[in-house]
Amino acid sequence: MSIREITEKIKSQAGERELDLFIICLVVLLGFFGYGLVRLGQIKQGSQPVQVLMSENNDDRYSKALTLGKYVASRSGTKYHLPWCSGAKRIKEKNKIWFETEEAARATGLTPAANCPGI
């Protein structure tokens, strides 16, 4: 079935006005969808890559800690967070410790933050 046949079938079942309204709505929805995809691409491009560096701290509790990784905690805290969680954003840079895995964070005695969805 071709596009012309589909259009004629729709025209026969609905009036000319309804078809025009449908096409306008379809174009508007496709425009919003396209804008959303472009916006999502810009957000992803603006994110910082994760860097993994060995910690300068010699404390046994943090010997497995990384300065940048997938999970972050405060040196004096009891919870670990994902880097984009609100709790992680409130930690001063000099007090942040990073962990590559959730298991590494738990191994130091930390527990997941309750207000950080995704952990």
C-alpha positions, 0 to 999 in steps of 0.5 A: 500500500502506497502513501497515496493510497493511505492518504486517500483511505484516510480522506474517505473515512475522515473529512479533508479538515480532519486530515489537515489537523492530523498532519499539523499535529503530526508535524508539531509532535515530530518537531518536539521529538526532534528538539528533545533528541538534540537537547539530550545530545547537548546534555551528554556532550557537556558531561565531564568524563570520569578520570581515575587517579590513585588517592594520595591518602594513605589511610587504610579505610580509603586505600582502595579509594580513587580520586575520581570514579563512579561513586563519591563520598565525604572523608568524614561522612558515612554515605556514598553518592552518585556524582550527580546526586544533590548530596554529592554536589554539597561535598567540598572538592578537597573532602571528596573521595571516589570509588570505582565500584559500589563494592569498594565504597561498601568495603570502607564501611559506607552505606548508600545515600537514601536521597540518591536515586539509582544506588 
